[in-house]
Amino acid sequence: MTEEQKEVPAVADLDRVLVLAGGLSPEHEVSLNSGRSVAEALRRLDVEVQVTDVDSGLLDRLAQDPPQVVFPVLHGAAGEDGAIREVLELAGVPYVGARPQACRLAYSKPTAKALLADRGVNVPRGATLPKSLFHDLGAPALLERLADRLGLPLFVKPDRGGSAFGAAPVASSQDLSAALVSCFAYSDSALIEEQVRGTELAVGVLDTGQGPQALPAVEIVPDGGVYDYAARYTAGRTEFFCPARLDGATLEAAAEVALTAHRTLGLRDFSRTDLIVRPDGEVVFLETNVAPGLTDTSTFPMATAAAGTDFAVLCRELAQQAYLRSST
């Protein structure tokens, strides 16, 4: 913690925060770990924190004993698709993070890609197809057309969701069918894209009242070459470099793409954009997350630390900002 951060005074009028963590998505455990990180950080600054899951008692708790602020750290469906935030708005409770419509835009990977492409951002070539179409048109013919049209290698992932669930690289046309079966276990539609080779980056964006600012880019080097669930959340499985080991111009370009995504999708407070930088320096947009992981192995806390920002102070500032929004 820097001397400047040590001098930040306690926020006297922020003393009760409800952290929402868990949920019913496959990212339940990740969300619980993120929730613990946020709760522990706020408690270090003497903020009273309650951590709760989303269940049938949530609305009663919000009505009978409303917190000053809700800090949602729910990943996956409901947590990132805008649904829970709609409920929080109906309950009249201030909360940290993006509003429902912005969440819906970001959570749908094809929608986010299309919006960013319209802004001149490079995106992978690809197609989004529902499971039913493979049955209606015949899977073999459709698989052959995908491989011919997009080329190999490919990357298959659910059109919604995170933590790499249902996502897999495809090196040959024979692997494509199995990758789609895995994908359809997590979503009814698959996003099939060209596999972009290069340096993988995560670029966080933070706005604590002075406008969105890009955090230092985190370079991701998984030991198996694929940043899957195990590589994301198993300590030692992935090497991280922050700031990323790229030249200044490329890092500036990556930061600009992350900021463009944050603004285009209408996000607020914080977000994380995933990118690939090709060997020629071209920055390619993959997706943007409205509820970045906040665990010990997540890239967003790494980036805030590299920026010289204390994570506990940051959590308090975000909660305070949400509280102040409700009183204006």
C-alpha positions, -999 to 999 in steps of 0.1 A, spaced: 0 0 0 14 34 -9 16 64 15 -12 81 -5 -35 51 0 -27 49 37 -40 84 40 -74 77 25 -98 84 53 -124 59 64 -158 63 48 -180 72 78 -213 68 61 -206 34 45 -209 7 72 -232 -21 58 -225 -39 26 -242 -71 13 -220 -92 -9 -239 -115 -32 -219 -147 -40 -226 -182 -51 -255 -186 -75 -267 -216 -95 -243 -214 -124 -213 -237 -129 -192 -208 -117 -207 -212 -82 -173 -219 -65 -155 -192 -83 -182 -167 -72 -179 -179 -35 -142 -173 -36 -146 -139 -52 -172 -130 -25 -148 -140 3 -121 -118 -12 -144 -88 -13 -158 -94 21 -124 -98 37 -111 -67 20 -140 -46 32 -138 -59 68 -101 -49 69 -114 -13 65 -140 -19 93 -170 -21 70 -197 -44 82 -202 -71 56 -228 -98 52 -222 -125 25 -253 -143 11 -263 -164 -18 -292 -158 -41 -322 -177 -27 -359 -175 -19 -351 -153 11 -332 -126 -7 -361 -102 -14 -373 -105 22 -338 -97 35 -335 -67 12 -370 -54 23 -367 -60 60 -331 -51 66 -318 -33 35 -280 -28 33 -266 4 22 -250 -12 -9 -251 -46 -26 -218 -58 -41 -227 -86 -66 -199 -110 -74 -221 -136 -91 -206 -151 -122 -224 -168 -151 -262 -168 -157 -283 -145 -135 -252 -129 -121 -239 -115 -154 -269 -115 -176 -286 -86 -159 -314 -106 -141 -302 -102 -105 -295 -65 -112 -331 -61 -124 -342 -75 -91 -319 -51 -72 -334 -22 -91 -369 -34 -83 -360 -36 -47 -346 -1 -48 -312 -11 -35 -280 5 -48 -254 -19 -62 -219 -20 -76 -215 -27 -113 -232 -24 -146 -269 -20 -151 -291 -48 -165 -292 -37 -202 -254 -33 -203 -250 -67 -187 -272 -83 -213 -251 -68 -242 -218 -80 -227 -231 -114 -216 -241 -123 -251 -207 -129 -268 -220 -126 -303 -238 -94 -295 -207 -79 -279 -186 -89 -309 -209 -73 -334 -211 -41 -314 -173 -39 -311 -168 -48 -348 -191 -19 -357 -167 4 -338 -138 -9 -360 -124 -33 -334 -108 -66 -347 -129 -97 -338 -124 -133 -348 -143 -146 -378 -169 -170 -367 -205 -182 -366 -231 -186 -338 -254 -217 -342 -280 -232 -320 -280 -269 -311 -313 -274 -329 -298 -264 -362 -274 -293 -362 -304 -317 -359 -325 -299 -385 -299 -295 -412 -278 -326 -404 -247 -324 -383 -221 -339 -407 -229 -314 -435 -229 -284 -412 -197 -295 -395 -180 -299 -429 -192 -264 -440 -179 -248 -408 -145 -263 -412 -143 -254 -448 -155 -218 -443 -136 -208 -412 -106 -230 -416 -87 -249 -389 -78 -246 -361 -110 -234 -345 -122 -225 -310 -157 -235 -297 -174 -219 -267 -209 -212 -254 -224 -180 -266 -229 -170 -230 -210 -178 -197 -175 -177 -185 -147 -195 -167 -140 -214 -199 -168 -239 -192 -177 -257 -224 -149 -240 -243 -123 -260 -263 -98 -256 -291 -104 -277 -322 -73 -288 -342 -91 -311 -367 -125 -315 -382 -129 -348 -363 -126 -329 -330 -153 -304 -339 -182 -326 -331 -169 -335 -296 -162 -299 -289 -198 -289 -298 -212 -317 -276 -192 -303 -247 -203 -268 -255 -240 -276 -257 -238 -290 -221 -235 -253 -210 -255 -234 -236 -281 -240 -264 -260 -220 -288 -223 -223 -297 -199 -197 -309 -175 -213 -334 -145 -190 -343 -112 -191 -360 -86 -198 -333 -65 -166 -329 -29 -174 -321 -8 -149 -301 -4 -134 -267 -34 -137 -244 -42 -106 -224 -68 -96 -198 -73 -58 -195 -93 -45 -166 -111 -12 -167 -119 8 -136 -140 39 -130 -141 52 -95 -155 86 -105 -129 101 -128 -141 82 -159 -130 47 -171 -93 40 -169 -75 9 -183 -55 -10 -157 -21 -26 -167 -26 -55 -190 -21 -90 -176 -3 -115 -199 -16 -150 -195 7 -180 -201 -11 -213 -192 12 -243 -188 -8 -265 -211 -13 -238 -238 -51 -234 -231 -65 -211 -204 -92 -235 -193 -109 -237 -159 -81 -256 -142 -55 -232 -156 -76 -202 -143 -82 -214 -108 -53 -238 -99 -24 -220 -84 8 -226 -104 -10 -238 -135 -6 -204 -153 21 -178 -154 10 -142 -153 30 -111 -162 17 -77 -153 23 -55 -170 24 -77 -201 57 -82 -219 47 -62 -250 58 -29 -264 42 3 -253 23 9 -286 7 -25 -284 -2 -21 -248 -18 12 -256 -38 -4 -284 -50 -31 -261 -60 -6 -234 -80 14 -260 -99 -18 -271 -108 -25 -235 -120 11 -230 -139 10 -262 -156 -22 -251 -165 -7 -216 -180 24 -232 -197 7 -261 -215 -18 -239 -225 9 -215 -207 -6 -185 -199 11 -152 -176 8 -122 -154 -20 -135 -150 -47 -162 -124 -70 -178 -119 -75 -215 -101 -106 -229 -79 -101 -259 -54 -119 -281 -24 -100 -297 -13 -116 -329 24 -119 -336 21 -89 -360 7 -67 -331 -29 -68 -342 -52 -67 -311 -82 -90 -314 -113 -87 -291 -126 -119 -275 -152 -109 -249 -159 -86 -220 -169 -96 -185 -191 -74 -163 -183 -93 -131 -146 -102 -133 -132 -129 -110 -118 -114 -78 -101 -146 -64 -64 -149 -55 -57 -162 -90 -79 -138 -109 -63 -112 -132 -83 -81 -120 -67 -80 -85 -33 -85 -101 -39 -55 -124 -51 -33 -95 -20 -42 -75 3 -34 -105 -15 0 -108 -6 7 -71 -41 4 -59 -49 -14 -27 -77 -39 -33 -95 -32 0 -96 5 -7 -108 -1 -42 -137 -23 -30 -147 4 -5 -145 31 -32 -167 11 -55 -193 5 -28 -192 41 -18 -197 52 -54 -228 30 -57 -241 44 -24 -236 80 -36 -254 72 -69 -285 63 -50 -286 96 -31 -283 119 -62 
